[in-house]
Amino acid sequence: MSDRPTSRNRIVIVGGGLSGLVAAHRIHTQTAKSADPVDLVLLEAKDRVGGAIWTEHVDGFLLEGGADSFITNKPAALNLCKELGLGDQLIGPDATNRRSFVVRNGKLLPVPEGFVLMAPRKLGPIITTPILSFRGKLRMLMDLIRPRRNDDADESLASFVKRRLGREALERLVQPLVGGIYTADPNELSVKATLPQFVEMERKYGGLIRGAFAEMKKTKNADRTASGARYGLFASLIDGMETLPRALAASLPPGTIRTNSPVRRVSRSDTGGWLVEPLDGPPIEATGVILATEAHASARMVDALDPELALHLRSIPYASSAIVIATYKRDQVSHPLDGFGVVVPTIENRRILAISFTSVKFPGRAPKDSVILRIFVGGATQPELFDLDNGAIEALACSEASQLLGITGPPIFTRVSRHPRAMPQYTLGHLDRVATIRTRAALHPNLVLAGNAFDGVGIPDIVKSAQTVADDLLASLVVPAVV
């Protein structure tokens, strides 16, 4: 016997991560005053919502197991926080020490001032940095005279950077900085899908250096001297990022969210609608379904319905990673921690991707005499490390951090946050792959896909994509609103 809707329209959302929660919130706010409100059900396989975002408070420490902030120049997440009444809880990174380090020969060297991902906004720091050899600097400056690419074919991030700035700039600067965002291999990443602004910069200005200077003239952002990332554009929530999914969940009608409810498959019902079949319990009838899970999980649920759609969804590869959160007394760490973190080039042959100096980035998240480090392990370039047990991952992460930062003694305590097959890899052809998936999914009216596999992995991208999916589904259902 199926779980029948009590309203003319029922929407079932599968997945209680950020995408699913945002879609549910959007649908609820858009239909709460309609003549026929939508009956909304959100199914989450785990015992909590929030997905990769979680926050823990321990003995005066605020620990983040996933994203610890989001960028604000894409306004969707910022606007959502304000809509949820969280505007007064937004905070920015500390105004001092807004720079990053990169490892070279085991030493931490500051990323050249003004160098953001792959665009140098100042030439002096590039010329004087010890990160690059004289030949590497000269090759980077050749970006000023190298011709632009005229065709529109997809290109790997590695190919793009080598063509514009040279191999050394890729290996010593861009790869570790971008790898810290996507946990990816730049030889596989599509630059059009991941960092299209730099492709446009080349097209519009002829190169990255010219483009960076032109863009800098158009902005009055005070963060021009930051290195690694534009930290002035980032925000977090004072009690941690889990505040956001909690607020989204609290905004929904009681009974909407059903945790510990994994879904086996989605199929057509006899009435022309949808049946969502949990592993336990009766099928749920729905007029619309949003699959807000990883692409490989969505593929499993639609395998019987549309094997071709499932095949295309499975073609999006994923990487697994872990974050080791380690806390120390400040006097255990000899490095001054006068930055927000360090990224580690693959060419250094170390066993970690990056270290974030969390308690420097956001002061007040550790007792005054203590520090929090977040150490990133695994990803597409070192997938074998994710297979280690928690104890082994903790040991290698703390060992690497101790060597790089001059740490003596064991941490006060640690936490390991695992993210198995959670980071989609936007490999070459990703945009075409997504277009094919959406074309195929459109053959199934009122079945839509959401999540970070399609339109961006950052929190603002996820929020905007989920809101768009929710709006599109409501439009197809023609739910009348009452103003």
N, C-alpha and C positions, 0 to 999 in steps of 0.2 A: 504494500500500500504506500502511495507516494505522499509526501508532505505538500499539500496543496496550498496555493496562495490564498490569502484572505482579501487581497485587492485585485483589481483587474490586471495590474502589472506587478510582477515580482522580478527583481533583479538579484541574482546570486553572484557574489564576488568570491572568487577562489584565491586566497592568499591574503594574509594579514600583515604584510610588510608595508612600507611607506606607500607604494603604489596603490595597493588595495584599500588602505585607510583613506587616502586622499580621494580616490574615486568614490568611496562610500560617502564621505563627507560632502563631496560635491553633489552627488545625487540627492542626498537628504536635504541639503540647503536649497536646492533648486526645485524640490517637489513637496516640501513640507506643507505648503499652503495651497497645493493643487486641489482640484475638486475630487480627484481620485489619487490619494497619496500612494507612492510606490511602497510595496512591501519589500524590505531590504534585508538580505541575509549575507553575512560575511563568514566564510569558512576558513579557519586557519589550522594547519596540521599540528603545530606546536602548542605548548601550553601557555603561550604569551603572544601578544601582537608586537609589532615593531620591526620584525625581521632582523636585519644586520645592525640595527641601531639599538644599543642598550647602554644604560648608565648604572653604575653601582657606587654607593657611598659607603666607605669603610674607614672608620677611625680618623675622620677629618680629611680623607682623600676622596676626590671625585674621579672615578675611573670611567673611561669611554671605551667600549668594546668594538665600536664601529666608527662611523664618521664623527668627528668632534666639532665640525663647523660646516658652513656652506657659504658659497660666494653670493654676493648681493647685487652684482651688476646684471645678473639675470634675476628679475624681481619676483618670480613666482613664489619661491619659498619665503622670502621676506614678507610678501603680501599675505601669504597664508598665515604666517605667525601673527600678524596684526589682526587678521580676521578672527583668529581664535582667541584673541585677547592676550596674546603673549608679547605684545610690543614692548612693554616695560621690562620684560625679562631678557631682551636681546642685549648681548655684549659683543664687543670687538676684541681682537687680540691686543695684547699690551703694546703701547706705542713705542716702546724702546726695543732694541735688539731685533728689528724686523729684517732679518736676513737668514740665509741658510748656508750650510757648509756642504762641501763635497769632499770625499776621501780621495787622496792621491798618495800612493805609496805608504798607506797606513796613517797618514796625517790628515787632520781636518783643515781644509782651506776654504775661506769664504768664497761663495759664488760671486763673480764680479758684480759690483754695484750696478743696478739697472738692468741686469740680464734676467729676463722673464721667460722661462721655458725654452725659447729658442730665438728671442728677439733682443738684441743688445740695444739699450736705450742710451748708453754712453760708450764712447770709444776709449777714453782714458783707462778705465778699469780693465777693459779687454786687453789693452796693450801691456798693462803692468801685472796682470794676474800670473801667479806661478802655476796655475792649473794647466795652462797650455804652453807648449814649446813655442819658440820663435816662429818655427815653420807653421805650427797650428794657428797662431795668431794671424800670420800673413794670409794663410788660406781662408780664414774667416773673413778678413777684410776684403777679400776678392769678391765677396757677395755684392760689393758696390759696383763692380764692373761686369759681373757675369750676366748673360742674357736671361730673360725670363722664359719660362716654359709656355708654349703657346697652345698645346693641346690640352684636352680636358680629361685625359685618361686617369684612372686611379693610380696612386703611387704610394709605396710604403713610406712610413715616417722616416725610416733609416735612409732610404733612397733620396727623399726630399732634403733632409738635413745634409747629407753628404754632398749633394749637388749644390746646395746654397752655401753651406758653411764649412764643409770638409769633414773627413772621417774623425779627426781628433776632437772636434767640437761635439760630434755625435757621441763618441765613446766617453768623453770626460765630463760633459755638461748636460747635453740634451737627454741622452738615454737615462741617466739616473733621475733627473728631474721629472721626466714624463713617466718613467717606470714607477715612480712613487705614487702616481695618480692611477695608472691603469694596471699595475702589476703585470706588464705585458712585454713582449719581445718587439722592439721597434722594427725589426725586419718583417714582421707579420702585420703590424698595425696599418690600417688605412689612414693616411693623413687627412683625407677629405672627410672621413667619418669622425675622427677624434679631435682634430685641431684645424677646422676649416678656415678659421680666421687668418692663419698664416698662409694658406694657399691663396686666399683673397688678397693678402698683403703683397704677395709676389705678383699676382695678376694686376693689381691696381698701381703699385709703386715700382715694380721691377725688381724688388729684392726685400729682404727682411730688415736690413739696417735702415735703408731709406724709409721703409714702411713704419718701423718703430719710431723713428724721429718724427715722421709726419703725424702719426697717431698721438705722439706725446704733445705736439704743439696744439692739438685739438682738445686736450684735456687739462683741467686744472687740478687733477688728483695729486694730493700731497705725497703719495706713496711712490713717486718716480724713482727714488733711490733704493727701494727695496730690491732684494735679490731672491731669485728662486721662484717666488710667487708674489702676487700683489696683495700682501697681507691686509692692507687697509680696506680691501673689499670683502673681507670675510667676517662672518658673524656666528655666534653660538648662543646658547641659552644658559642663563646663569646657573640653573640646576642640572644642566646636562642636556644632551640632544634627545634623550628619551622623553623629555617633556613634550616634544612635538607629537610623536605617535600616541602618547597618553592623552593629550588634549584632543586629538582627532577621535580616538576611541570614545572619550567621554562625551563628545558632541553628538554621538549617534543614539538613536532610541534604545532603551533597555531591551536586551534580548537579541539585538542585531548580530552581535559577534558570537560565534560558536568556536571556541578553541578545542584542541585535541580532535579535530575533524578533518583528517586527510581525505582527499577526493580520489576515487578510483578512475572514473571516466565521466565524460560529458557526451550525451547522445540526444537525438531528436525524440520528442515525445509523440504519442499518437495524435495529439491535438495540434501538432505543428509547432509547438514551442520547444522547450528544452527540458531535459532531465539531467540533473547533477547528482551523481551517485557517490555518496561518501562510502568509505570502507566499512563503517558501522552505521546502522540506521537506514531508514527508508530513503528512496530517491526523492529529490526535491524538485518540484515542477517550477519552471521559470519562463518568463517571456523574454528575458535577456540575461546573458552571462558575460562576466568579465573575468578572464584568466589573468591574474596579476601575480604570476609565479615566474620562476626562471624558465627560459625557453625550453629547456630539456624536460622540465616538469609538465609544462603545458603540452609538449609533444606527446607525452605518455597519456595524458587525459583525452587527447583527440585522435589517438592512433586508430581506433576502430572506426571513428566517424570519417576521417579524411587522412589516409596514410601519406598522401603527398604533402599535405600541410605539415604533418608530423615530421616528415623527412626534412623539409626546409627549416623547421624550428630547430631540429637537432644539428643542422649545419652551422649554427652559431656556437663556436667553441667557448668554453669557460675555463677560468683559472681558479685554483684554490689558494687561499693564503691564511696566515695566522698572525695575530697581534699578541705579543707578549707584553703585558703591562707590568713594569718593575718599579718598585718604590725603594728609595734609598735615603739615608741621612745626607744632608748636603755636604758634610765634610768627608763623606766617602768618595765624592766625585771631584777629581782634581781639575778637570776642564772647567773653565769659567761659565760654560753654558750661555754664552753671550750671543745667542741666536735662537731660532725656533726649531732647529733640527738639522740633521745631516742625512744626505743621500749617498748611496754607495754604488759606484759604477760596476757593471758586470765585469769589466776588465780587471778589477781589483781582486777577483776570485775570493770574495768573502761570502759568508753564509747568511747574510741579512740584506734586505733591500734598503732600509732606512731606519732612522731613529728620530722620533718626534720628542722634543723637550716640552712636554705638555704643560708642566707647571710654570714654565717660563712664558709660553705662549698665552696661557690663561692663568695669571697669578690668582692665588686664593683657592686653587684646587688641590693644594697640599699644605700641610702644616708648615709654618714658617721655616723650620730647620730641615725640611725634607724636599725631595723632588720626585716627580713622576716621569718615567720614560716609557714611550710606546715603541716597541721594536718590531719591525715588520719582516715576516719570513715567508718564503715560498714564492707564489706567483708563477707566471708562465715560464720564467727563466730558470727557476729552481723547484720544479714541482715535486721532486723526490723528498724535499725537506718537510712538506706538509704531511707526508705519510708517517713521520716520526710520532711517537707518543708525546703527551704533554710534558712529561719530565725531560725528555730529550730535547724538545723544542725550547723549553725554558733554559736548559743548561747551555745550549749553543748560542741562544740570543743574549743571555747575560754574559757569556764569555766574550762574544764579539763586542758588546757594549763596553765591557770592562777594558778591553784592549784599546778601543778607540777613544774612550773618554777618561781613562785613567781611574777606574773605579776599584776601590779596595773593599774586600769583604762581601758577604752575601747580601742580597736585597732584604728589606724588611719583610716584604711579601710580594708575591707575583700572582697574576691572573693570566690565563691563556684564552683568547677569544678566537675560535676557529670559524672560518667562512668557506665551507666546502662547495666547490663549483658555484660560486656566488658572483664572480666578476666576469661578465661577458667580454669577449675579446673582439673588438671591432676590426677584424682582419680585412685584408684586401677584398674588395667587392662587397663590403658590408651594406652599403646603401642600396645596391641592387638586390641583395639578399632580402633586406627588409621590405623593399618594394614588392618583391615576389611573394613574400609571406602575407603582406596586406592584401594583395590582389586575390590570393587564394582564400584568405579568411573572409573576404567580402562575399564569397559564394555561400556563406552561412549567415544569413541575416540575424542580427542581434547577438552574435557571438563575437566578442572583441578581445583584443590582446593588449595588455599593459605591462609595464616593468622596465627595468634598466637595460634590456637587451636591444632596444630599438632606437631611441632618440637621445641617448646620453646617459652617463653613469652618475653625474652629479645630482645632488639633492634638488636644485632648482629645475633641472631637466626632467627628473622623475616626477616632480609635482606638476609641472606644466603638461607633460605627456598624459598623466593620469586624469587631470582635469579635462583635457581635450577628448580623451576616450569616453569619459563619463558624459560629456556634453553631446558627443556624436551618438551615443547609444540612446540617450533621452530623446534626441531629435528623431531618431528612427522609430521610437515607440510613440512619439507624438503625445507626450504627457502634458496636459493642459495646466498651466500655472495660473494661480489667482493672485493678483497683486493687491 
